[in-house]
Amino acid sequence: MGRYGLVAVVLLVACRGRADGAPLATDATETDSPRGAAGAEPTQAVETAPDGRDTRNAETGGATAEGAESAPTTAGGGASTLAEGCGAEPVTLDEIHSGRVHGGVAVSVGKLVASSQKFLVSEAKSGSCLWGAFAATPTHVGIGSGLFLVSFGAPHAEGAVCAPGSDGLPDDLTPGDSLDVEGTLDEYAPAACDGIAPAQQLRIDVACPARRGSAGAEPEAAVIDRALADRLAAGKDSQLLRDWGGALVRLDNASALQDADDADAVFPFGVVRLEQTALEVHSRLYYFDLSEGGPRASAKAPHYRYPTTFRSITGVVFLDYCSWVLAPRDRCADLSPASEGCTAQARRP
C-alpha cells in the first residue's frame, strides 16, 4: 500500500537562552509552516488530504524551505553534554500543557523519557529535512504526559535523500531512554487545514541537542475509550488536543473497515480506518523511522486482510497533516494482531 505523501516545510529553528530572568508569559508566536505529511520522492511534494487523496500542487505543495536558515551540522545526531551557549529557562511538562509557556520562548525540560523512536517528519523539495520524536513524563500517563520534539537536519542536494546524524535528536533513540531537552516552544497546524487544532512542538537546534541518559522502562500507555477517540479525531478542541497531543495511548477492541479499491483493511498512505471510531490509525512513525532500511522502506508498510479485529492498538496522539490520528510506533509490537509479515520488532534502527 506504499502510497505516501510529502509536504514541504518552512521552519526557522532557534536556540536562545533567557539570561534576563524574564517571565514565561510572553505573546504567543504563530507559525505557518506545514510540517505534516512527509513522503514520496524529493522531486515532487504531495499533500495528503484527510480522506487519503493526493492534492498535488505544481511545485512543493504550497511552501518551501528556500532561503530559510540551515542548522549547522554535526556528526551523530545528538550529544551527551549541553553545547556552549545553551541554558534556557527550565520549565515542566505540566507548565507547557497548562498553557503557561507561550510560543517563541526558549525553554529546557528535564527528566523526560523517550516514548518513540526518531522518524522523518517532513522533507521539502528544497532539501530541508525535519526529524522528530516523542517524549513523555515518567510520573503519570494520559492527559499532559507527552511532548513532540522536532529538529532540522542538514539539507540535501536535489535527488538525494534526508540523511540522519546532523540534527539535535539521537539517531538510535529508543523508547525508555531518559532525556533532557532544550528548544523553542511553538504551536503548529498547516495553513491549508481550516479549523484544525494546532499541535504543540519543541523545536530543538543541533547546537543545543537533546541530552540522553540511561535507558529505562518505556512509558505506560493510557487506555482511551471510543468517545474520547472520536473527540480527538474531530481535531477542533484546542484544549483537548493540547492535553492529549503527544500522549501514548491504547485503544482496545476495534474492527478495521474495508478499502473498496484493494478489498483489504489498509487504505492509501498506510491508513487503517476503524468501524467503532473516527480516529484513524496512521503508519507515519514506523514507516518513516530509521529501521529496516530507513524512511519509506517498502517492507515496513502495514498489511491487513479484511476482516481484521484489533485486540489493541497502541500509539501516539499525533497531528498528521490535517488529521489528528493514532500513530503506532511499530507495526509488529504496537498492533495486536501484528501486521502480516512481522517476524521481529521493527522499532529499533
For each residue, the residues with C-beta under 8 A, 3 or more apart:
1: 262 264 266 267 268 269 270 301 302 303
2: 270 296 298 301
3: 54 268 269
4: 37 38 39 40 46 48 269 270 287 296
5: 37 38 39 40 46 47 48 54 269 321
6: 37 38 39 40 41 42 44 45 46 47 61 122 123
7: 34 35 36 37 38 45 46 47 48 61 62 122 190 321
8: 34 45 60 61 62 63 64 65 122 124 125 126 128
9: 33 34 35 63 65 121 122 123 124 128 130
10: 32 33 34 63 64 65 68 124 128
11: 31 33 35 65 68 130 150 152 203
12: 68 69
13: 69 71 151 152 183 184 203 204 205
14: 106 184 203 205
15: 85 86 88 106 182 183 184 204 205 207 208
16: 88 106 184
17: 85 86 87 88 106
18: 21 22 88 89 105 106 107
19: 87
20:
21: 18
22: 18 26
23: 26
24: 89 91 95 100 101 102 105 107
25: 100 102
26: 22 23 102 104 105
27: 102 104
28: 102 103 104 187
29: 102 103 104 186
30: 103 187
31: 11 103 186 187 188
32: 10 191
33: 9 10 11 63 188
34: 7 8 9 10 47 61 62 63 122 190 191 192 321
35: 7 9 11 121 122 130 150 188 201
36: 7 47 48 122 190 319 320 321 322
37: 4 5 6 7 46 47 48 122 269 284 320 321
38: 4 5 6 7 120 121 122 123 130 284 288 295
39: 4 5 6 46 48 123 269 288 296
40: 4 5 6 44 45 46
41: 6 44
42: 6 123 124 125 127 156 158 159 160 161
43: 125 158 159
44: 6 40 41 56 60 125
45: 6 7 8 40 57 59 60 61 124 125
46: 4 5 6 7 37 39 40 54 55 56 61
47: 5 6 7 34 36 37 54 55 56 57 61 62 192 321
48: 4 5 7 36 37 39 52 53 54 55 269 320 321 322
49: 52 53 54 55 322
50: 321 322 323
51:
52: 48 49 267 268 269 271
53: 48 49 268
54: 3 5 46 47 48 49
55: 46 47 48 49
56: 44 46 47 61
57: 45 47 60 61 62
58:
59: 45 64 125
60: 8 44 45 57 63 64 124 125 126
61: 6 7 8 34 45 46 47 56 57
62: 7 8 34 47 57 191 192
63: 8 9 10 33 34 60 124
64: 8 10 59 60 124 125 126 128
65: 8 9 10 11 68 124 126 127 128 155
66: 126
67:
68: 10 11 12 65 128
69: 12 13
70: 128 152 154 155
71: 13 151 152 153 154 166 167 168 205 206 207
72: 206 207
73: 153 154 166 206
74: 77 79 166 206 209
75: 165 166
76: 79 165 170 171
77: 74 118 131 153 164 165 166 167 168 169 170 171 209
78: 168 169 170 171 173 209 210 212
79: 74 76 83 209 211
80: 211 212
81: 211
82: 86 87 182 208 211
83: 79 86 207 208 209
84:
85: 15 17 207 208
86: 15 17 82 83 108 182 207 208
87: 17 19 82 108 182
88: 15 16 17 18 106 107 108 182 183 208
89: 18 24 105 106 107 108
90: 107 108 109 110
91: 24 95 96 100 101 107 108 109
92: 95 96 109
93: 96 97 109 112 137 144 145 147
94: 97 98 137 144
95: 24 91 92 98 100 101
96: 91 92 93 100 101 107 109 147 185 200
97: 93 94 143 144 200 242 243
98: 94 95 144
99: 102 242
100: 24 25 91 95 96
101: 24 91 95 96 105 107 185
102: 24 25 26 27 28 29 99 105 185
103: 28 29 30 31 185 186 187
104: 26 27 28 29 184 185 186
105: 18 24 26 89 101 102 184 185
106: 14 15 16 17 18 88 89 182 183 184
107: 18 24 88 89 90 91 96 101 182 183 184 185 202
108: 86 87 88 89 90 91 180 181 182
109: 90 91 92 93 96 112 135 147 180 181 182 202
110: 90 180 181
111: 137 138 178 180
112: 93 109 135 136 137 138 147 178 179 180 181
113: 135 136 137 138 175 176 177 178 179 216 218 219
114: 117 133 134 135 136 173 174 175 176 177 178 179 212
115: 134 135 136 146 175 218 219 246 248 316
116: 119 133 134 173 175 285 316 329
117: 114 133 173 174 175 285 289 290 291 329 347 348 349
118: 77 131 132 133 164 169 170 171 172 173 289 290 349
119: 116 131 132 133 284 285 286 288 289 290 295
120: 38 123 129 130 131 132 162 288 289 295
121: 9 35 38 130 131 132 150 288
122: 6 7 8 9 34 35 36 37 38 128 129 130
123: 6 9 38 39 42 120 128 129 130 162
124: 8 9 10 42 45 60 63 64 65 127 128 129
125: 8 42 43 44 45 59 60 64 158
126: 8 60 64 65 66 155
127: 42 65 124 155 156 157 158 160
128: 8 9 10 64 65 68 70 122 123 124 152 155
129: 120 122 123 124 152 153 154 155 156 162 163 167
130: 9 11 35 38 120 121 122 123 150 151 152 153
131: 77 118 119 120 121 150 151 152 153 162 164 167 169
132: 118 119 120 121 148 149 150 151 169 201
133: 114 116 117 118 119 149 169 173
134: 114 115 116 146 147 148 149 246 248 316 318
135: 109 112 113 114 115 146 147 149 179 181 246
136: 112 113 114 115 145 146 147 219 246 247 248
137: 93 94 111 112 113 140 144 145 219
138: 111 112 113 216 219
139:
140: 137 144 145
141: 145 219 220 221 222 247 248
142: 145 222 244 247 249
143: 97 222 243 244 247
144: 93 94 97 98 137 140 243 247
145: 93 136 137 140 141 142 219 222 246 247 248
146: 115 134 135 136 244 245 246 247 248 316 317
147: 93 96 109 112 134 135 136 181 200 202 246
148: 132 134 199 200 201 202 245 246 318
149: 132 133 134 135 169 181 183 201 202 204 210
150: 11 35 121 130 131 132 201 202 203 204
151: 13 71 130 131 132 167 168 169 183 203 204 205 206 209 210
152: 11 13 70 71 128 129 130 131 167 205 206
153: 71 73 77 129 130 131 162 163 164 165 166 167 206
154: 70 71 73 129 163 166 167
155: 65 70 126 127 128 129
156: 42 127 129 160 161 162 163
157: 127 160
158: 42 43 125 127
159: 42 43
160: 42 127 156 157 163
161: 42 156 294 295
162: 120 123 129 131 153 156 295
163: 129 153 154 156 160 166
164: 77 118 131 153 167 171 290
165: 75 76 77 153 171
166: 71 73 74 75 77 153 154 163 206
167: 71 77 129 131 151 152 153 154 164 204 206 209
168: 71 77 78 151 183 204 205 206 207 208 209 210
169: 77 78 118 131 132 133 149 151 173 204 209 210
170: 76 77 78 118 173 177 210 212
171: 76 77 78 118 164 165 290 349
172: 118 290 348 349
173: 78 114 116 117 118 133 169 170 177 210 212
174: 114 117 177 215 347 348
175: 113 114 115 116 117 218 219 329 347
176: 113 114 215 216 217 218 219
177: 113 114 170 173 174 212 213 214 215 216
178: 111 112 113 114 212 213 214 215 216
179: 112 113 114 135 210 211 212 213
180: 108 109 110 111 112 210 211 213
181: 108 109 110 112 135 147 149 202 204 210 211
182: 15 82 86 87 88 106 107 108 109 204 208
183: 13 15 88 106 107 149 151 168 202 203 204 205 208
184: 13 14 15 16 104 105 106 107 202 203
185: 96 101 102 103 104 105 107 200 201 202 203
186: 29 31 103 104 200 201 203
187: 28 30 31 103 198 199 200 201
188: 31 33 35 198 199 200 201 319
189: 193 196 197 198 199 319
190: 7 34 36 193 196 321 322
191: 32 34 62
192: 34 47 62 322
193: 189 190 196 321 322
194:
195: 235 236
196: 189 190 193 235 236 319 322 324
197: 189 235 236 237 238 240 241 242 319 324
198: 187 188 189 238 241 319
199: 148 187 188 189 241 245 246 318 319
200: 96 97 147 148 185 186 187 188 242 245 246
201: 35 132 148 149 150 185 186 187 188
202: 107 109 147 148 149 150 181 183 184 185
203: 11 13 14 150 151 183 184 185 186
204: 13 15 149 150 151 167 168 169 181 182 183 208 209 210
205: 13 14 15 71 151 152 168 183 208 209
206: 71 72 73 74 151 152 153 166 167 168 209
207: 15 71 72 83 85 86 168
208: 15 82 83 85 86 88 168 182 183 204 205
209: 74 77 78 79 83 151 167 168 169 204 205 206
210: 78 149 151 168 169 170 173 179 180 181 204
211: 79 80 81 82 179 180 181
212: 78 80 114 170 173 177 178 179
213: 177 178 179 180
214: 177 178
215: 174 176 177 178
216: 113 138 176 177 178
217: 176
218: 113 115 175 176
219: 113 115 136 137 138 141 145 175 176 248
220: 141 248
221: 141 248 249 250 314
222: 141 142 143 145 247 248 249 250
223: 249 250 251 252
224: 228 229 232 249 250 251
225: 228 229
226: 229 230 251 254 276 277
227: 230 231
228: 224 225 231 232 244
229: 224 225 226 232 233 251 277 278 279 326
230: 226 227 233 234 277 278 279
231: 227 228 234 237 240
232: 224 228 229 235 240 241 244 279 317 324
233: 229 230 277 278 279 280 323 324 325
234: 230 231 237 278 324
235: 195 196 197 232 241 319 322 323 324
236: 195 196 197
237: 197 231 234 240 241
238: 197 198 241 242
239: 242 243
240: 197 231 232 237 243 244
241: 197 198 199 232 235 237 238 244 245 317 319 324
242: 97 99 197 200 238 239 245
243: 97 143 144 239 240 247
244: 142 143 146 228 232 240 241 247 249 317
245: 146 148 199 200 241 242 317 318 319 324
246: 115 134 135 136 145 146 147 148 199 200 316 317 318
247: 136 141 142 143 144 145 146 222 243 244 316 317
248: 115 134 136 141 145 146 219 220 221 222 314 315 316
249: 142 221 222 223 224 244 314 315 316 317 326
250: 221 222 223 224 312 313 314
251: 223 224 226 229 254 274 277 279 310 312 313 326
252: 223 310 311 312 313
253: 276 309 310 311 312
254: 226 251 274 275 276 277 309 310 313
255: 274 275 276 307 308 309 310
256: 265 266 272 273 274 275 304 306 307 308 309 310
257: 265 273 274 275 306
258: 263 264 265 306 307
259: 262 263 264 265 266 267 268 306
260: 263
261: 268
262: 1 259 266
263: 258 259 260 306
264: 1 258 259 303 304 305 306
265: 256 257 258 259 272 304 305 306 307 308
266: 1 256 259 262 270 271 272 301 302 303 304
267: 1 52 259 271 272 273
268: 1 3 52 53 259 261 271
269: 1 3 4 5 37 39 48 52 282 283
270: 1 2 4 266 282 283 284 287 301 302
271: 52 266 267 268 280 281 282 283
272: 256 265 266 267 280 281 282 302 304
273: 256 257 267 280 281
274: 251 254 255 256 257 277 278 279 280 281 310
275: 254 255 256 257
276: 226 253 254 255
277: 226 229 230 233 251 254 274
278: 229 230 233 234 274
279: 229 230 232 233 251 274 324 325 326
280: 233 271 272 273 274 323 325 326
281: 271 272 273 274 313 315 325 326 327 328 335
282: 269 270 271 272 318 320 323 325 326 327
283: 269 270 271 286 287 300 301 302 327 328 331
284: 37 38 119 270 287 288 318 320 325 327
285: 116 117 119 288 289 315 316 318 327 328 329
286: 119 283 289 291 300 328 329 330 331 346 347
287: 4 270 283 284 295 296 297 300 301
288: 38 39 119 120 121 284 285 295 296
289: 117 118 119 120 285 286 294 295 329 347 349
290: 117 118 119 164 171 172 294 295 349
291: 117 286 294 300 346 347 348 349
292: 297 299 300 346
293: 297 299 300
294: 161 289 290 291 297
295: 38 119 120 161 162 287 288 289 290
296: 2 4 39 287 288
297: 287 292 293 294 300
298: 2 301
299: 292 293 341
300: 283 286 287 291 292 293 297 331 346
301: 1 2 266 270 283 287 298
302: 1 266 270 272 283 331 335 339
303: 1 264 266 339 340 341
304: 256 264 265 266 272 308 339 340
305: 264 265 308 340
306: 256 257 258 259 263 264 265
307: 255 256 258 265
308: 255 256 265 304 305 337
309: 253 254 255 256
310: 251 252 253 254 255 256 274 313 335 336 337
311: 252 253 336 337
312: 250 251 252 253 335 336
313: 250 251 252 254 281 310 326 328 334 335 336
314: 221 248 249 250 328 329 334 335
315: 248 249 281 285 318 326 327 328 329 334
316: 115 116 134 146 246 247 248 249 285 326 327 329
317: 146 232 241 244 245 246 247 249 324 325 326 327
318: 134 148 199 245 246 282 284 285 315 324 325 326 327
319: 36 188 189 196 197 198 199 235 241 245 323 324 325
320: 36 37 48 282 284 323 324 325 327
321: 5 7 34 36 37 47 48 50 190 193
322: 36 48 49 50 190 192 193 196 235
323: 50 233 235 280 282 319 320
324: 196 197 232 233 234 235 241 245 279 317 318 319 320
325: 233 279 280 281 282 284 317 318 319 320
326: 229 249 251 279 280 281 282 313 315 316 317 318
327: 281 282 283 284 285 315 316 317 318 320
328: 281 283 285 286 313 314 315 331 334 335
329: 116 117 175 285 286 289 314 315 316 333 334 347
330: 286 333 334 335 345 346 347
331: 283 286 300 302 328 334 335 338 339 342 346
332: 335 338 339 342 344 345 346
333: 329 330 338 345 346 347
334: 313 314 315 328 329 330 331
335: 281 302 310 312 313 314 328 330 331 332 338 339
336: 310 311 312 313
337: 308 310 311
338: 331 332 333 335 342
339: 302 303 304 331 332 335 342
340: 303 304 305
341: 299 303
342: 331 332 338 339 346
343:
344: 332
345: 330 332 333 348
346: 286 291 292 300 330 331 332 333 342
347: 117 174 175 286 289 291 329 330 333
348: 117 172 174 291 345
349: 117 118 171 172 289 290 291
